[in-house]
């Protein structure tokens, strides 16, 4: 075991948010995986789901950036229109 990862007995265990989510979704599955060490039987489907969610997350992030870019250009167009009105009017 890596000495840097070894926990001192006085240190409280670290509980990650993903573990809380897994427990909230199915306490029995969490117990089987984290306490009993049983691995899921359908690993191919789990890996496919992980790939899908990773790809979806990338698409969602790109959508956020596209929205920000659209807002920037909209603000730029409003500024140009305002300047045109001030100089022509």
FIBANU-669280 format. One record per residue (C-alpha): x, y, z; chain. Coordinates in nm, 2 decimals, padded with zeros to 4 digits. Layout:
N
+--------+--------+--------+--------+
:      X :      Y :      Z : chaine :
+--------+--------+--------+--------+
:      X :      Y :      Z :      A :
...
+--------+--------+--------+--------+
END
This chain:
89
+--------+--------+--------+--------+
:      X :      Y :      Z : chaine :
+--------+--------+--------+--------+
:  00.00 :  00.00 :  00.00 :      A :
:  00.12 :  00.35 : -00.08 :      A :
:  00.23 :  00.52 :  00.24 :      A :
:  00.08 :  00.85 :  00.12 :      A :
: -00.26 :  00.69 :  00.09 :      A :
: -00.25 :  00.51 :  00.42 :      A :
: -00.49 :  00.66 :  00.66 :      A :
: -00.40 :  00.72 :  01.02 :      A :
: -00.65 :  00.55 :  01.26 :      A :
: -00.73 :  00.89 :  01.41 :      A :
: -00.83 :  01.04 :  01.07 :      A :
: -01.20 :  01.02 :  00.99 :      A :
: -01.28 :  00.83 :  00.67 :      A :
: -01.33 :  01.04 :  00.35 :      A :
: -01.68 :  01.02 :  00.21 :      A :
: -01.71 :  01.15 : -00.15 :      A :
: -02.02 :  01.31 : -00.30 :      A :
: -02.04 :  01.03 : -00.56 :      A :
: -02.06 :  00.77 : -00.27 :      A :
: -02.34 :  00.97 : -00.11 :      A :
: -02.52 :  00.98 : -00.44 :      A :
: -02.47 :  00.60 : -00.50 :      A :
: -02.60 :  00.53 : -00.14 :      A :
: -02.90 :  00.75 : -00.19 :      A :
: -02.98 :  00.58 : -00.52 :      A :
: -02.95 :  00.23 : -00.38 :      A :
: -02.81 :  00.16 : -00.03 :      A :
: -02.79 : -00.21 : -00.10 :      A :
: -02.58 : -00.17 : -00.41 :      A :
: -02.35 :  00.08 : -00.23 :      A :
: -02.31 : -00.17 :  00.06 :      A :
: -02.23 : -00.46 : -00.18 :      A :
: -01.97 : -00.25 : -00.36 :      A :
: -01.80 : -00.06 : -00.08 :      A :
: -01.84 : -00.29 :  00.22 :      A :
: -01.85 : -00.64 :  00.06 :      A :
: -01.63 : -00.56 : -00.24 :      A :
: -01.87 : -00.71 : -00.49 :      A :
: -01.83 : -00.57 : -00.84 :      A :
: -02.12 : -00.52 : -01.08 :      A :
: -02.19 : -00.80 : -01.32 :      A :
: -02.28 : -00.58 : -01.62 :      A :
: -01.95 : -00.39 : -01.65 :      A :
: -01.99 : -00.34 : -02.03 :      A :
: -02.32 : -00.16 : -01.98 :      A :
: -02.17 :  00.05 : -01.70 :      A :
: -01.87 :  00.15 : -01.91 :      A :
: -02.10 :  00.24 : -02.20 :      A :
: -02.31 :  00.45 : -01.97 :      A :
: -02.00 :  00.62 : -01.84 :      A :
: -01.88 :  00.70 : -02.19 :      A :
: -02.23 :  00.83 : -02.28 :      A :
: -02.24 :  01.06 : -01.98 :      A :
: -01.89 :  01.19 : -02.04 :      A :
: -01.98 :  01.27 : -02.40 :      A :
: -02.31 :  01.44 : -02.29 :      A :
: -02.12 :  01.65 : -02.04 :      A :
: -01.88 :  01.77 : -02.31 :      A :
: -02.18 :  01.86 : -02.53 :      A :
: -02.34 :  02.05 : -02.24 :      A :
: -02.02 :  02.24 : -02.17 :      A :
: -01.99 :  02.33 : -02.54 :      A :
: -02.35 :  02.46 : -02.53 :      A :
: -02.27 :  02.68 : -02.23 :      A :
: -01.97 :  02.83 : -02.42 :      A :
: -02.19 :  02.88 : -02.73 :      A :
: -02.45 :  03.06 : -02.52 :      A :
: -02.19 :  03.29 : -02.37 :      A :
: -02.04 :  03.37 : -02.71 :      A :
: -02.39 :  03.45 : -02.84 :      A :
: -02.45 :  03.68 : -02.55 :      A :
: -02.12 :  03.85 : -02.61 :      A :
: -02.20 :  03.91 : -02.98 :      A :
: -02.55 :  04.03 : -02.89 :      A :
: -02.41 :  04.28 : -02.64 :      A :
: -02.16 :  04.39 : -02.90 :      A :
: -02.44 :  04.44 : -03.16 :      A :
: -02.64 :  04.65 : -02.91 :      A :
: -02.33 :  04.86 : -02.84 :      A :
: -02.28 :  04.92 : -03.21 :      A :
: -02.64 :  05.01 : -03.26 :      A :
: -02.62 :  05.25 : -02.96 :      A :
: -02.31 :  05.41 : -03.10 :      A :
: -02.47 :  05.44 : -03.45 :      A :
: -02.78 :  05.61 : -03.29 :      A :
: -02.56 :  05.85 : -03.09 :      A :
: -02.35 :  05.95 : -03.39 :      A :
: -02.63 :  05.97 : -03.65 :      A :
: -02.90 :  06.10 : -03.43 :      A :
+--------+--------+--------+--------+
END
